[in-house]
């Protein structure tokens, strides 16, 4: 009997093992349905797509509210806009949310739900805001683009000759790419400089690529399955035109480095990569990567294609689905569900949704957020992998920089009379006028360099040095903070210190904690700052940083404000610190 039982176990255990690991429950291509990890009542229908970031998600409801919910389903805050909102919300690296009322009132809300500033655009958003490397905003209204700093100061604006036909995309150089309904493709850099390309027809999808040795490239995909690859570095050379053997017309595309993920209308997903002509054997030496210096892609080839959750006949309309493509893989999102693929084309998971109000959002931590027509927000845990991002002390590291924090010398750097009052008066009037009129534009790097040279040079008049530091606030960004923090620390003039502190407060961000460290050194022994006017400027700047950036920066800032609120030597500083602390609790 014991033998029979043992024999039975030897047969049963392997069978059970195979059943468990070959069961659909554990298969790679799992299909989930109604397996939410939590749901949250919103008190309204979600309009526009949710946006997930910094361990939370924000949604706009039809009642004119922006609501933030943690990735665990806990309500964080609600902002009521006192009017109807357009269905677009974007978030910065610091967690600031940007929304717009239907009357054109543009609003910035920090990650704690506090309103930071407003800007009257005169007309509502037509596409979501894109955010540049240094936090600058590219804002799209009817036939117009407005570029502002993260603090809401206008750097430049551009009137377009036609309406924007496709959702604008960020490019690999920190600029943006637009497709107008007159078939023109515009590449606009961070300073408003524009490069125009006339496509053969209106593309149905586009993506930004980064081609080896040539940098930025713009991939255009058309309904007839033709493609055009425009490489700005090649100058007046015509674009590369070829045909793609796709089963259906493209609906959406997303680029990463030299590759592009493409979603087709029938639900297929394909990954494209540049294709090169056969090497010229007459070339004596071919580099290690196999691509001679003078070779240009002849087109794009398909690495793989797979089916998603979208069933034929598929989708219509360019806003019917979203496509994400990052180091984890490619993700297809639509009202009907979502599908995730690895970089080599293996399906990670698939989920089908019903009763959704908008396209869901897929967060960096693997959670899918879907707004239902039943006034509920649902969360689905689909991956345990988290997207790897480089973090600074108080925020996410940017993909690149525009060089505004360490610009080349200004055009007057070697001019002998540059610090003469008449010369400075004329130059400052020019910069002030550009700031007031929102026409800084292509002169931004030049202006930043000049103001930094004046602010840090003791040969210049003190009044101009302090004014230079203050003006930097209106064109400054996270890239400007290191210079201002260093100016505050090293300069011996109290008025310059105060101006540098005030500028930091206006900019409002301090991702590396440089400004807070400089302020802490000025507050605590042994190098305590002994000028009350400068200390008041520091106190106001700390309060502004806390209000703008929110936690965790505000936690460190409040600690410094608590120290300042107990200063017996400087009563005005103490009173100001107490005011700043109270303001943080009152929205």
C-alpha positions in Angstrom: 0.0 0.0 0.0 2.8 2.4 0.9 4.4 1.6 -2.5 1.2 2.5 -4.3 0.9 5.8 -2.4 4.4 6.7 -3.2 4.0 5.8 -6.8 0.9 7.9 -7.0 2.7 10.9 -5.6 5.5 10.6 -8.1 2.9 10.8 -10.9 0.7 13.4 -9.3 3.3 16.0 -8.3 4.8 16.5 -11.8 1.3 16.7 -13.3 0.3 19.4 -10.7 3.5 21.2 -11.4 2.8 21.3 -15.1 -0.8 22.3 -14.6 0.2 25.3 -12.4 2.9 26.7 -14.6 1.1 26.1 -17.9 -2.2 27.4 -16.6 -3.5 30.6 -18.2 -3.4 32.2 -14.8 0.4 32.1 -14.9 0.9 32.5 -18.6 2.8 35.5 -19.9 -0.1 36.7 -22.0 -2.6 37.1 -19.1 -5.8 38.9 -19.8 -7.3 40.6 -16.8 -10.8 41.8 -16.4 -12.3 43.7 -13.4 -9.2 42.9 -11.4 -8.8 46.4 -10.0 -6.7 46.8 -6.9 -8.8 49.8 -5.8 -11.5 52.2 -7.0 -12.2 55.7 -5.8 -15.4 57.8 -6.1 -14.7 61.0 -8.0 -18.1 62.7 -7.8 -18.1 63.3 -11.6 -17.2 61.9 -14.9 -13.5 62.0 -15.9 -12.9 64.3 -19.0 -9.5 63.9 -20.7 -6.9 61.3 -19.9 -5.6 60.8 -16.4 -2.0 61.6 -15.8 0.1 59.4 -13.5 3.3 60.7 -11.9 5.2 61.0 -8.6 3.2 58.1 -6.9 -0.1 59.7 -7.7 -2.6 60.4 -10.5 -4.6 63.5 -11.4 -7.9 63.6 -13.2 -10.2 66.4 -14.5 -13.9 65.9 -13.8 -16.8 67.5 -15.7 -17.6 69.6 -12.6 -14.6 71.7 -13.2 -12.3 70.1 -10.6 -8.8 68.7 -10.7 -8.4 65.8 -8.3 -5.3 64.0 -7.1 -5.3 60.4 -5.8 -2.4 58.4 -4.4 -1.3 55.2 -6.1 -2.9 53.4 -3.1 -6.3 55.0 -3.7 -6.2 57.7 -1.0 -7.6 61.1 -1.9 -4.8 63.7 -1.7 -6.4 67.0 -2.7 -9.0 68.7 -4.9 -8.7 72.0 -6.8 -11.9 73.6 -8.0 -11.3 75.8 -11.0 -14.5 77.9 -10.7 -15.4 77.2 -14.3 -15.4 74.5 -17.0 -12.1 73.0 -17.8 -10.6 71.8 -21.1 -9.9 68.0 -21.1 -6.1 68.4 -20.9 -3.8 68.2 -17.9 0.0 68.0 -17.9 2.5 67.5 -15.0 6.1 68.7 -14.6 9.0 66.8 -13.1 8.3 68.6 -9.8 4.7 67.4 -9.9 3.1 70.7 -10.9 -0.2 70.3 -12.8 -1.2 72.6 -15.6 -4.8 73.0 -16.6 -6.9 75.5 -18.6 -10.5 76.8 -18.3 -12.6 76.9 -21.5 -12.4 80.7 -21.4 -8.6 80.5 -21.8 -7.5 81.0 -18.2 -4.4 78.9 -17.7 -3.6 77.7 -14.2 -0.7 76.0 -12.5 -1.2 73.9 -9.3 1.6 72.5 -7.3 1.8 68.8 -6.1 0.0 69.7 -2.9 -3.0 71.3 -4.7 -2.1 74.9 -4.2 -2.7 77.4 -7.0 0.6 78.9 -8.0 -0.2 81.3 -10.8 -2.7 82.1 -13.6 -2.2 83.3 -17.2 -4.9 84.6 -19.5 -4.3 82.9 -22.9 -7.5 84.5 -24.4 -8.4 81.1 -25.9 -8.5 77.5 -24.5 -6.0 74.8 -25.0 -6.4 72.6 -28.1 -3.7 70.0 -27.0 -2.0 69.1 -23.8 1.0 71.2 -22.7 4.4 69.9 -23.4 7.1 70.5 -20.8 10.8 71.2 -21.8 14.0 70.0 -20.1 14.2 73.0 -17.8 10.5 73.0 -16.9 9.5 75.6 -19.6 6.0 75.1 -21.0 4.9 74.8 -24.6 1.2 75.9 -24.6 -1.0 75.2 -27.7 -4.1 77.3 -28.4 -5.9 77.9 -31.7 -3.1 78.6 -34.3 -0.7 79.8 -31.6 2.1 78.5 -29.4 3.1 80.3 -26.2 6.3 79.4 -24.3 6.6 80.3 -20.7 8.9 79.6 -17.8 7.8 77.2 -15.1 6.8 80.3 -13.1 4.5 81.6 -15.8 6.6 84.4 -17.4 6.2 84.4 -21.2 9.5 83.8 -23.1 8.0 83.9 -26.7 4.9 83.2 -28.7 4.4 82.3 -32.3 1.3 82.7 -34.5 0.8 79.8 -36.8 -0.4 80.0 -40.4 -2.7 77.0 -40.0 -4.2 74.9 -37.3 -2.3 72.1 -35.6 -3.5 68.8 -37.1 -1.8 66.2 -34.9 -1.0 66.3 -31.2 2.5 67.9 -30.9 5.4 65.8 -29.7 8.6 66.5 -27.8 11.7 65.9 -29.8 15.1 64.5 -28.8 16.6 67.9 -28.8 14.3 69.4 -26.2 12.1 71.2 -28.8 8.7 70.3 -30.2 7.4 69.0 -33.6 4.1 70.2 -35.1 2.1 69.0 -38.1 -0.2 71.8 -39.5 -3.2 71.0 -41.6 -1.6 72.6 -44.6 0.9 69.7 -44.7 3.7 71.7 -43.1 5.9 70.1 -40.4 7.5 72.5 -38.0 10.4 71.8 -35.7 10.6 74.5 -33.0 13.4 74.6 -30.5 13.2 75.9 -26.9 13.9 79.5 -28.0 11.3 79.7 -30.8 13.7 79.1 -33.7 11.7 77.3 -36.4 12.6 74.8 -39.1 9.8 74.1 -41.7 9.4 71.0 -43.9 6.6 70.5 -46.4 5.3 66.9 -46.4 3.9 65.2 -49.4 0.5 65.0 -47.7 -1.0 65.1 -44.2 0.6 62.4 -42.0 -1.6 60.2 -39.8 1.2 59.8 -37.2 4.7 61.1 -36.4 7.5 60.5 -34.0 10.9 62.0 -33.1 13.9 59.8 -33.6 17.7 60.2 -32.9 19.7 58.9 -35.8 23.3 57.9 -35.4 25.7 60.7 -36.4 22.8 62.9 -37.6 20.9 63.5 -34.4 17.3 64.6 -34.6 15.0 63.0 -37.3 11.3 63.3 -37.8 9.4 60.2 -38.9 6.2 60.8 -40.8 3.7 58.0 -41.4 0.9 58.2 -43.9 -2.5 56.6 -44.5 -1.3 54.9 -47.6 1.5 53.2 -45.6 4.2 55.4 -47.1 6.8 57.1 -44.9 9.1 60.1 -44.9 12.1 60.5 -42.7 13.3 64.2 -42.5 16.8 64.7 -41.0 17.4 68.5 -40.3 21.2 68.0 -40.1 21.2 67.1 -43.8 20.1 70.6 -44.6 18.4 71.0 -48.0 18.6 67.3 -48.9 15.2 65.9 -49.6 13.6 63.7 -47.1 14.0 59.9 -47.3 10.9 58.4 -48.7 9.9 54.7 -48.7 7.0 52.4 -48.4 6.3 50.3 -45.3 4.7 46.9 -45.7 2.2 47.3 -42.9 -1.2 45.6 -42.7 -3.1 48.7 -42.0 -2.7 52.5 -41.8 -0.8 54.1 -38.9 -2.8 55.6 -36.0 -0.2 56.6 -33.5 3.6 56.5 -33.2 6.2 57.0 -30.4 9.9 57.3 -30.8 12.8 56.3 -28.5 16.4 56.8 -29.7 16.5 55.5 -33.3 13.4 53.3 -33.0 9.7 53.9 -33.3 6.7 52.0 -32.0 3.7 52.3 -34.3 0.0 51.4 -33.6 -2.1 50.5 -36.7 -5.8 51.1 -37.0 -6.5 47.3 -37.0 -4.8 47.0 -33.6 -1.4 45.7 -34.7 1.7 47.1 -33.1 5.0 47.3 -35.0 8.5 48.3 -34.1 10.5 50.2 -36.7 14.2 50.8 -37.0 16.3 52.6 -39.6 17.3 50.6 -42.6 20.6 51.3 -44.4 21.6 50.4 -48.0 24.3 47.7 -48.5 27.8 48.9 -47.6 29.9 50.3 -50.4 32.8 47.8 -50.7 35.0 50.5 -52.2 35.2 52.2 -48.8 38.6 51.2 -47.3 37.5 51.2 -43.7 34.1 50.6 -42.1 33.7 51.8 -38.4 33.2 49.2 -35.7 29.4 49.8 -35.7 29.2 48.9 -39.4 27.9 52.3 -40.4 30.3 54.4 -42.5 30.3 58.1 -41.8 28.7 59.1 -45.1 25.8 56.6 -45.0 22.2 57.8 -44.7 19.2 55.6 -43.8 17.3 54.5 -46.9 14.1 54.1 -44.9 12.7 52.1 -41.9 12.3 48.4 -41.6 9.9 46.4 -39.3 11.6 44.5 -36.5 8.4 42.9 -35.3 4.7 43.2 -35.3 2.1 41.8 -32.9 -1.6 42.1 -32.1 -2.9 44.2 -29.2 -6.3 44.1 -27.4 -7.8 46.2 -30.2 -9.8 44.0 -32.5 -10.4 44.6 -36.2 -11.8 46.7 -37.8 -10.0 48.7 -35.2 -10.1 52.4 -34.4 -10.7 55.6 -36.2 -9.5 59.1 -35.2 -6.0 60.2 -34.1 -7.2 60.6 -30.5 -8.7 57.1 -30.2 -5.6 55.5 -28.5 -2.3 56.4 -26.9 1.0 54.7 -27.4 3.8 54.8 -24.9 7.4 53.7 -25.7 10.1 53.7 -23.1 12.9 51.5 -21.8 10.4 49.0 -20.4 8.7 48.4 -23.8 5.7 49.6 -25.8 2.2 50.1 -24.4 -1.1 50.5 -26.2 -3.9 52.3 -24.4 -7.5 52.8 -25.5 -10.9 53.0 -24.0 -11.3 49.2 -24.7 -8.2 48.3 -22.6 -4.5 48.1 -22.8 -1.6 45.9 -23.9 2.0 45.8 -22.9 4.9 44.5 -25.0 8.6 44.0 -24.2 11.2 45.7 -26.4 11.6 42.5 -28.4 7.9 42.1 -29.1 6.8 39.6 -26.4 3.4 40.4 -25.0 3.7 41.2 -21.3 0.0 41.5 -20.4 -3.4 42.5 -21.8 -6.5 43.9 -20.2 -9.9 44.6 -21.5 -12.0 47.4 -20.0 -15.7 48.3 -20.2 -17.6 51.5 -19.3 -14.6 53.8 -19.6 -14.9 57.5 -20.0 -11.5 58.2 -21.4 -8.2 56.5 -22.5 -6.5 55.2 -19.3 -3.0 56.2 -18.1 -0.2 53.8 -17.4 2.1 55.0 -14.6 5.9 54.5 -14.2 5.2 52.1 -11.4 3.2 49.7 -13.5 -0.3 50.7 -12.5 -3.1 51.4 -15.0 -5.6 54.2 -14.1 -8.9 54.2 -15.8 -11.8 56.7 -15.3 -15.1 55.1 -15.6 -18.4 56.5 -16.8 -19.8 55.5 -13.4 -17.9 58.4 -11.7 -15.2 56.0 -10.3 -11.5 55.9 -10.9 -10.1 52.3 -11.1 -6.5 51.2 -10.6 -5.1 47.9 -12.0 -1.7 46.5 -11.0 -0.3 45.2 -14.3 3.5 45.2 -13.7 5.9 45.1 -10.8 8.6 46.7 -12.9 9.1 50.4 -12.3 10.5 52.8 -14.9 14.0 53.7 -14.0 14.5 57.5 -13.7 17.5 59.5 -12.5 16.5 61.4 -9.3 17.9 64.5 -7.9 17.5 65.5 -4.3 14.1 67.2 -4.9 12.8 66.0 -8.2 13.5 64.0 -11.4 16.7 64.7 -13.4 16.0 66.2 -16.8 16.9 64.5 -20.1 19.2 67.3 -21.1 19.8 71.1 -20.7 19.5 74.1 -22.9 22.7 75.7 -21.7 21.0 78.7 -20.1 22.6 78.0 -16.7 26.1 78.1 -18.1 25.9 80.0 -21.4 28.8 81.1 -23.6 30.1 84.7 -23.1 27.7 87.4 -24.2 28.4 89.5 -27.3 29.6 92.4 -25.1 31.9 90.2 -22.8 35.0 91.7 -24.3 33.7 95.2 -24.9 35.9 97.7 -23.0 33.0 100.0 -22.2 30.5 97.3 -21.2 30.2 98.5 -17.6 29.7 102.2 -18.5 26.4 103.4 -17.2 25.1 104.6 -20.6 25.9 101.2 -22.1 24.3 99.3 -19.3 21.2 101.5 -19.2 20.6 100.8 -22.9 21.1 97.1 -22.6 18.9 96.8 -19.5 16.1 98.7 -21.2 16.3 96.2 -24.1 16.1 93.2 -21.8 13.3 94.7 -19.6 11.3 95.5 -22.8 11.7 91.9 -24.1 10.6 90.4 -20.8 7.5 92.7 -20.5 6.5 92.0 -24.1 7.2 88.3 -23.9 9.7 88.4 -26.8 12.8 87.1 -25.2 12.9 84.2 -27.7 16.1 83.5 -29.5 17.9 86.1 -27.3 17.4 84.1 -24.1 20.9 82.6 -23.9 22.5 86.0 -24.8 20.4 87.8 -22.2 21.2 85.2 -19.5 24.9 85.4 -20.2 24.9 89.2 -20.0 22.9 89.3 -16.8 25.1 86.7 -15.2 28.2 88.7 -16.2 26.9 91.9 -14.7 25.5 90.3 -11.5 28.8 88.6 -10.7 31.2 91.3 -11.7 32.2 93.8 -9.0 33.3 96.4 -11.5 29.6 97.0 -12.4 27.5 99.4 -10.4 25.8 97.8 -7.5 22.3 98.9 -8.6 22.8 97.1 -11.9 24.2 94.0 -10.3 21.2 93.6 -8.1 18.9 94.4 -11.0 20.6 91.8 -13.2 20.0 89.1 -10.5 16.3 90.2 -10.3 15.8 90.1 -14.1 17.2 86.6 -14.2 14.2 85.4 -12.3 11.9 86.3 -15.3 13.9 84.1 -17.7 15.3 81.7 -15.2 14.7 78.0 -14.7 16.1 75.1 -12.8 19.2 75.6 -14.9 19.7 79.1 -13.4 19.6 78.0 -9.8 23.2 76.9 -9.4 24.5 80.3 -10.6 22.1 82.2 -8.2 22.9 79.9 -5.3 26.6 80.5 -5.9 26.1 84.2 -6.2 24.2 84.3 -2.9 27.0 82.3 -1.1 30.1 84.0 -2.5 29.1 87.7 -3.0 30.0 90.0 -0.1 27.3 92.6 -1.0 24.2 92.1 1.1 22.0 93.7 -1.6 23.3 91.3 -4.2 22.6 88.4 -1.8 19.1 89.6 -1.3 18.5 90.0 -5.0 19.8 86.4 -5.7 17.6 85.0 -3.0 14.6 86.8 -4.4 15.3 85.5 -7.9 15.5 81.9 -6.5 12.1 82.4 -4.9 10.5 83.6 -8.1 11.9 80.7 -10.1 10.4 78.4 -7.5 12.4 75.2 -8.0 15.6 73.8 -6.4 15.9 70.2 -7.6 19.5 69.6 -6.3 18.9 71.4 -3.0 21.6 74.0 -3.8 19.6 77.0 -2.8 18.3 75.5 0.4 21.8 74.5 1.4 23.1 78.0 0.7 20.2 79.4 2.8 20.8 76.9 5.6 24.5 78.0 5.8 23.4 81.6 6.0 20.9 80.9 8.8 23.0 78.6 11.0 26.4 79.2 12.8 29.2 79.6 12.2 28.5 81.8 9.1 25.3 83.4 10.0 24.1 86.2 7.8 23.9 89.3 9.8 22.0 91.6 7.5 18.2 91.7 8.2 17.1 92.8 4.7 19.0 89.9 3.2 17.6 87.5 5.8 14.1 88.7 5.0 14.7 88.0 1.3 16.0 84.5 2.3 12.8 83.9 4.4 10.5 84.9 1.5 12.5 82.8 -0.9 12.2 79.7 1.3 8.5 80.3 1.6 8.2 80.6 -2.2 10.2 77.4 -2.8 7.9 75.5 -0.4 4.7 76.8 -2.0 5.9 76.2 -5.5 7.6 72.8 -5.2 5.7 71.3 -2.3 7.0 68.2 -0.5 9.6 66.9 0.0 11.4 70.2 -0.6 8.9 72.0 1.6 9.7 69.7 4.5 13.3 70.9 4.5 12.2 74.5 3.9 9.7 74.5 6.8 12.5 73.3 9.1 14.5 76.4 8.1 11.5 78.7 8.5 10.9 77.3 12.1 14.5 78.3 12.9 14.0 81.8 11.4 10.7 82.2 13.3 12.6 82.0 16.6 15.3 84.6 15.7 15.4 87.1 18.6 18.1 89.3 17.0 16.0 90.1 13.9 12.4 90.7 14.8 11.2 91.5 11.3 12.8 88.3 10.0 11.0 86.4 12.8 7.6 87.9 11.9 8.2 87.2 8.1 9.1 83.6 8.9 5.9 83.1 10.9 3.9 84.6 8.0 5.5 82.2 5.5 4.7 79.2 7.8 1.0 80.3 8.1 0.8 80.7 4.3 1.8 77.1 3.8 -1.2 75.8 5.7 -3.7 78.2 3.9 -4.4 77.4 0.3 
